[in-house]
Amino acid sequence: MKDNNPTQKGMASKVTRYSDEELREFKELITDRLEKTRTDYEQLKDTLSLQGDNGTNDTSPTFKLHEDAGDMFTREEMSLHAIRQRKYIEQLENALIRIENKSYGICRATGQLISKERLRSVPHSTLSIDAKRNIPDI
């Protein structure tokens, strides 16, 4: 019977996770981005709920149809941006959970480490660049 386990063949096993020090570095990066994103998200929510308009919204002239349409479009864009921000917050929070259980930075498709450069630019990544390129578009 042939043994295909590389560790039993005397081969050194690859590093399967980042060190605690590296994870601390990523945690700081993610925590910083999370704080900024939460602040932006809260500002968007406040703007969308018309907080701080001092009750003047209903006193504006109603004959400005073009401006009203533009305002509605802007509100729709802001709403979509708020939805994206909320999703990003969730992804960053999930990344912090992966840091705590020491599975952060491991590609979910290949099991290999995601490059530090990718994680620094997209800290919530769960796929390496190669794996992401090989996933068919749905």
DRENPA-3360 file (N, C-alpha, C; in nm, 2 decimals, always signed):
BEGIN
1 = MKDNNPTQ = +0.08/-0.12/+0.00/+0.00/+0.00/+0.00/+0.09/+0.12/+0.00 ~ +0.06/+0.22/-0.09/+0.14/+0.34/-0.10/+0.09/+0.44/-0.01 ~ +0.19/+0.51/+0.06/+0.15/+0.62/+0.16/+0.17/+0.75/+0.09 ~ +0.07/+0.83/+0.08/+0.07/+0.96/+0.02/+0.08/+1.08/+0.12 ~ +0.10/+1.05/+0.24/+0.11/+1.15/+0.34/+0.25/+1.21/+0.34 ~ +0.27/+1.34/+0.30/+0.40/+1.39/+0.29/+0.48/+1.40/+0.42 ~ +0.41/+1.42/+0.54/+0.47/+1.43/+0.66/+0.53/+1.30/+0.70 ~ +0.47/+1.19/+0.66/+0.53/+1.06/+0.69/+0.64/+1.02/+0.60;
9 = KGMASKVT = +0.66/+1.09/+0.49/+0.77/+1.07/+0.39/+0.89/+1.14/+0.43 ~ +0.88/+1.22/+0.54/+1.00/+1.29/+0.59/+1.01/+1.44/+0.54 ~ +0.91/+1.48/+0.46/+0.90/+1.62/+0.41/+0.86/+1.71/+0.52 ~ +0.92/+1.83/+0.52/+0.88/+1.93/+0.62/+0.74/+1.98/+0.58 ~ +0.65/+2.00/+0.68/+0.52/+2.05/+0.65/+0.53/+2.20/+0.64 ~ +0.44/+2.25/+0.55/+0.44/+2.40/+0.53/+0.37/+2.47/+0.65 ~ +0.41/+2.60/+0.66/+0.34/+2.68/+0.77/+0.20/+2.69/+0.73 ~ +0.11/+2.65/+0.83/-0.03/+2.65/+0.80/-0.11/+2.77/+0.86;
17 = RYSDEELR = -0.04/+2.86/+0.93/-0.10/+2.97/+0.99/+0.00/+3.08/+1.02 ~ -0.05/+3.20/+1.04/+0.04/+3.31/+1.08/+0.08/+3.31/+1.22 ~ +0.19/+3.36/+1.26/+0.23/+3.36/+1.40/+0.14/+3.45/+1.48 ~ +0.15/+3.44/+1.61/+0.07/+3.52/+1.70/+0.11/+3.67/+1.68 ~ +0.23/+3.70/+1.66/+0.28/+3.83/+1.64/+0.22/+3.89/+1.51 ~ +0.22/+3.81/+1.40/+0.16/+3.85/+1.28/+0.01/+3.87/+1.29 ~ -0.05/+3.78/+1.37/-0.20/+3.80/+1.39/-0.23/+3.92/+1.46 ~ -0.14/+3.96/+1.56/-0.16/+4.09/+1.63/-0.15/+4.21/+1.54;
25 = EFKELITD = -0.06/+4.20/+1.45/-0.04/+4.31/+1.35/-0.17/+4.32/+1.26 ~ -0.22/+4.21/+1.22/-0.34/+4.21/+1.14/-0.46/+4.26/+1.22 ~ -0.47/+4.22/+1.35/-0.58/+4.26/+1.43/-0.58/+4.41/+1.45 ~ -0.46/+4.47/+1.46/-0.45/+4.62/+1.47/-0.50/+4.68/+1.35 ~ -0.46/+4.63/+1.23/-0.50/+4.69/+1.10/-0.66/+4.68/+1.09 ~ -0.71/+4.56/+1.12/-0.85/+4.54/+1.11/-0.93/+4.62/+1.21 ~ -0.89/+4.63/+1.33/-0.95/+4.71/+1.43/-0.96/+4.86/+1.39 ~ -0.85/+4.91/+1.33/-0.85/+5.05/+1.29/-0.95/+5.07/+1.17;
33 = RLEKTRTD = -0.95/+4.98/+1.08/-1.04/+4.99/+0.96/-1.19/+4.98/+1.01 ~ -1.21/+4.89/+1.11/-1.34/+4.87/+1.16/-1.39/+4.99/+1.23 ~ -1.31/+5.06/+1.31/-1.34/+5.18/+1.38/-1.38/+5.29/+1.28 ~ -1.30/+5.31/+1.18/-1.33/+5.41/+1.07/-1.46/+5.38/+1.00 ~ -1.47/+5.25/+0.96/-1.59/+5.21/+0.89/-1.72/+5.23/+0.97 ~ -1.71/+5.19/+1.10/-1.83/+5.21/+1.18/-1.87/+5.36/+1.20 ~ -1.77/+5.45/+1.20/-1.79/+5.59/+1.21/-1.86/+5.64/+1.08 ~ -1.81/+5.60/+0.97/-1.87/+5.63/+0.84/-2.01/+5.58/+0.83;
41 = YEQLKDTL = -2.03/+5.46/+0.87/-2.16/+5.40/+0.87/-2.26/+5.47/+0.96 ~ -2.22/+5.51/+1.08/-2.31/+5.58/+1.16/-2.34/+5.72/+1.11 ~ -2.25/+5.78/+1.04/-2.27/+5.91/+0.98/-2.37/+5.90/+0.86 ~ -2.36/+5.79/+0.79/-2.45/+5.76/+0.68/-2.59/+5.74/+0.73 ~ -2.60/+5.66/+0.84/-2.73/+5.63/+0.90/-2.80/+5.76/+0.95 ~ -2.72/+5.85/+1.01/-2.77/+5.97/+1.06/-2.82/+6.06/+0.95 ~ -2.74/+6.07/+0.84/-2.78/+6.15/+0.73/-2.91/+6.09/+0.66 ~ -2.92/+5.96/+0.65/-3.03/+5.90/+0.59/-3.16/+5.92/+0.67;
49 = SLQGDNGT = -3.14/+5.92/+0.80/-3.26/+5.94/+0.89/-3.29/+6.08/+0.91 ~ -3.22/+6.17/+0.85/-3.24/+6.32/+0.85/-3.22/+6.37/+0.99 ~ -3.13/+6.31/+1.07/-3.10/+6.37/+1.20/-3.01/+6.49/+1.17 ~ -3.04/+6.59/+1.25/-2.96/+6.71/+1.24/-3.01/+6.81/+1.14 ~ -3.13/+6.79/+1.08/-3.18/+6.88/+0.98/-3.26/+6.99/+1.05 ~ -3.27/+6.99/+1.18/-3.34/+7.09/+1.26/-3.48/+7.11/+1.21 ~ -3.55/+7.01/+1.16/-3.69/+7.02/+1.12/-3.72/+7.11/+1.00 ~ -3.62/+7.14/+0.92/-3.64/+7.23/+0.81/-3.67/+7.16/+0.68;
57 = NDTSPTFK = -3.67/+7.02/+0.69/-3.70/+6.95/+0.56/-3.83/+6.98/+0.51 ~ -3.94/+6.99/+0.59/-4.07/+7.01/+0.54/-4.10/+7.16/+0.51 ~ -4.01/+7.25/+0.53/-4.03/+7.39/+0.50/-3.97/+7.43/+0.36 ~ -3.90/+7.34/+0.30/-3.84/+7.37/+0.17/-3.94/+7.38/+0.06 ~ -3.92/+7.46/-0.04/-4.02/+7.48/-0.15/-4.04/+7.35/-0.22 ~ -4.17/+7.32/-0.25/-4.20/+7.19/-0.31/-4.19/+7.20/-0.47 ~ -4.17/+7.32/-0.52/-4.17/+7.34/-0.67/-4.04/+7.30/-0.73 ~ -3.94/+7.26/-0.65/-3.81/+7.23/-0.70/-3.80/+7.08/-0.74;
65 = LHEDAGDM = -3.88/+7.04/-0.84/-3.89/+6.90/-0.87/-3.75/+6.84/-0.91 ~ -3.67/+6.91/-0.99/-3.55/+6.85/-1.03/-3.45/+6.83/-0.91 ~ -3.45/+6.93/-0.82/-3.37/+6.91/-0.70/-3.42/+6.80/-0.62 ~ -3.55/+6.78/-0.60/-3.60/+6.67/-0.52/-3.56/+6.54/-0.58 ~ -3.57/+6.53/-0.72/-3.53/+6.40/-0.78/-3.38/+6.38/-0.76 ~ -3.30/+6.48/-0.77/-3.16/+6.47/-0.74/-3.13/+6.43/-0.60 ~ -3.21/+6.48/-0.50/-3.19/+6.44/-0.36/-3.23/+6.30/-0.34 ~ -3.34/+6.25/-0.41/-3.38/+6.12/-0.39/-3.27/+6.02/-0.45;
73 = FTREEMSL = -3.21/+6.06/-0.56/-3.11/+5.98/-0.62/-2.99/+5.97/-0.52 ~ -2.95/+6.08/-0.47/-2.84/+6.09/-0.37/-2.87/+6.00/-0.25 ~ -2.99/+6.01/-0.20/-3.03/+5.93/-0.08/-3.02/+5.78/-0.12 ~ -3.07/+5.74/-0.24/-3.06/+5.60/-0.28/-2.91/+5.56/-0.29 ~ -2.83/+5.64/-0.35/-2.68/+5.61/-0.35/-2.63/+5.59/-0.21 ~ -2.67/+5.69/-0.12/-2.62/+5.68/+0.02/-2.67/+5.55/+0.09 ~ -2.79/+5.52/+0.06/-2.85/+5.39/+0.12/-2.77/+5.27/+0.07 ~ -2.74/+5.27/-0.06/-2.66/+5.15/-0.11/-2.52/+5.15/-0.05;
81 = HAIRQRKY = -2.46/+5.27/-0.03/-2.33/+5.28/+0.03/-2.34/+5.23/+0.17 ~ -2.44/+5.27/+0.24/-2.46/+5.22/+0.38/-2.47/+5.07/+0.39 ~ -2.54/+5.01/+0.30/-2.56/+4.87/+0.29/-2.42/+4.80/+0.27 ~ -2.34/+4.86/+0.18/-2.20/+4.81/+0.15/-2.12/+4.82/+0.28 ~ -2.13/+4.94/+0.35/-2.05/+4.96/+0.47/-2.09/+4.86/+0.57 ~ -2.22/+4.83/+0.59/-2.26/+4.73/+0.69/-2.20/+4.59/+0.66 ~ -2.20/+4.56/+0.53/-2.15/+4.43/+0.49/-2.00/+4.42/+0.52 ~ -1.93/+4.53/+0.49/-1.78/+4.54/+0.52/-1.76/+4.52/+0.67;
89 = IEQLENAL = -1.84/+4.59/+0.75/-1.82/+4.58/+0.90/-1.84/+4.43/+0.94 ~ -1.94/+4.36/+0.89/-1.96/+4.22/+0.92/-1.84/+4.14/+0.87 ~ -1.78/+4.17/+0.76/-1.67/+4.09/+0.71/-1.54/+4.12/+0.80 ~ -1.52/+4.24/+0.84/-1.41/+4.27/+0.93/-1.43/+4.20/+1.06 ~ -1.55/+4.20/+1.12/-1.58/+4.14/+1.24/-1.55/+3.99/+1.23 ~ -1.59/+3.93/+1.12/-1.56/+3.79/+1.10/-1.41/+3.76/+1.09 ~ -1.34/+3.85/+1.03/-1.19/+3.84/+1.02/-1.13/+3.84/+1.16 ~ -1.19/+3.93/+1.25/-1.14/+3.93/+1.39/-1.17/+3.79/+1.46;
97 = IRIENKSY = -1.28/+3.73/+1.43/-1.31/+3.60/+1.49/-1.21/+3.50/+1.44 ~ -1.18/+3.51/+1.31/-1.08/+3.41/+1.25/-0.94/+3.44/+1.32 ~ -0.91/+3.56/+1.35/-0.78/+3.59/+1.42/-0.78/+3.52/+1.56 ~ -0.89/+3.54/+1.63/-0.90/+3.48/+1.76/-0.89/+3.32/+1.76 ~ -0.95/+3.26/+1.66/-0.94/+3.11/+1.65/-0.82/+3.07/+1.57 ~ -0.73/+3.17/+1.53/-0.61/+3.14/+1.46/-0.62/+3.08/+1.33 ~ -0.73/+3.10/+1.26/-0.75/+3.05/+1.13/-0.74/+3.17/+1.02 ~ -0.71/+3.29/+1.07/-0.70/+3.40/+0.98/-0.59/+3.39/+0.88;
105 = GICRATGQ = -0.62/+3.43/+0.76/-0.52/+3.43/+0.65/-0.50/+3.30/+0.58 ~ -0.59/+3.20/+0.61/-0.58/+3.07/+0.55/-0.68/+3.07/+0.44 ~ -0.64/+3.04/+0.32/-0.73/+3.04/+0.20/-0.83/+2.93/+0.22 ~ -0.96/+2.96/+0.21/-1.07/+2.86/+0.23/-1.08/+2.76/+0.12 ~ -1.01/+2.79/+0.00/-1.02/+2.70/-0.11/-0.90/+2.61/-0.12 ~ -0.78/+2.66/-0.08/-0.66/+2.58/-0.10/-0.60/+2.54/+0.04 ~ -0.63/+2.60/+0.15/-0.57/+2.57/+0.27/-0.43/+2.63/+0.29 ~ -0.39/+2.71/+0.19/-0.26/+2.77/+0.20/-0.27/+2.91/+0.26;
113 = LISKERLR = -0.16/+2.97/+0.30/-0.16/+3.11/+0.35/-0.19/+3.21/+0.24 ~ -0.27/+3.30/+0.27/-0.30/+3.42/+0.18/-0.18/+3.51/+0.20 ~ -0.13/+3.57/+0.10/-0.01/+3.66/+0.11/-0.04/+3.78/+0.20 ~ +0.06/+3.82/+0.27/+0.05/+3.93/+0.36/+0.01/+4.06/+0.29 ~ +0.06/+4.07/+0.17/+0.03/+4.19/+0.09/-0.12/+4.20/+0.06 ~ -0.18/+4.08/+0.02/-0.33/+4.08/+0.00/-0.40/+4.11/+0.12 ~ -0.36/+4.05/+0.24/-0.43/+4.07/+0.36/-0.42/+4.22/+0.41 ~ -0.31/+4.28/+0.38/-0.30/+4.42/+0.42/-0.39/+4.51/+0.33;
121 = SVPHSTLS = -0.41/+4.47/+0.21/-0.50/+4.56/+0.12/-0.64/+4.52/+0.14 ~ -0.67/+4.39/+0.15/-0.81/+4.34/+0.17/-0.81/+4.25/+0.29 ~ -0.81/+4.31/+0.41/-0.79/+4.23/+0.54/-0.90/+4.13/+0.57 ~ -1.02/+4.14/+0.50/-1.12/+4.04/+0.52/-1.12/+3.92/+0.42 ~ -1.01/+3.92/+0.34/-1.00/+3.81/+0.24/-1.00/+3.67/+0.30 ~ -1.07/+3.59/+0.23/-1.07/+3.44/+0.27/-1.02/+3.36/+0.16 ~ -0.98/+3.42/+0.05/-0.93/+3.35/-0.07/-0.79/+3.41/-0.11 ~ -0.70/+3.33/-0.15/-0.58/+3.38/-0.21/-0.61/+3.43/-0.35;
129 = IDAKRNIP = -0.51/+3.51/-0.40/-0.53/+3.56/-0.54/-0.56/+3.45/-0.64 ~ -0.47/+3.35/-0.63/-0.48/+3.24/-0.72/-0.62/+3.17/-0.71 ~ -0.67/+3.15/-0.59/-0.80/+3.08/-0.57/-0.91/+3.17/-0.62 ~ -0.90/+3.30/-0.60/-1.00/+3.39/-0.64/-1.01/+3.39/-0.79 ~ -0.90/+3.39/-0.86/-0.89/+3.39/-1.01/-0.95/+3.26/-1.06 ~ -0.94/+3.15/-0.99/-0.99/+3.02/-1.04/-1.14/+2.99/-1.01 ~ -1.20/+3.08/-0.93/-1.34/+3.06/-0.90/-1.42/+3.12/-1.02 ~ -1.51/+3.03/-1.08/-1.59/+3.08/-1.19/-1.69/+3.18/-1.15;
137 = DI = -1.72/+3.28/-1.23/-1.82/+3.38/-1.20/-1.96/+3.31/-1.21 ~ -2.04/+3.36/-1.11/-2.17/+3.30/-1.10/-2.27/+3.40/-1.17;
% end
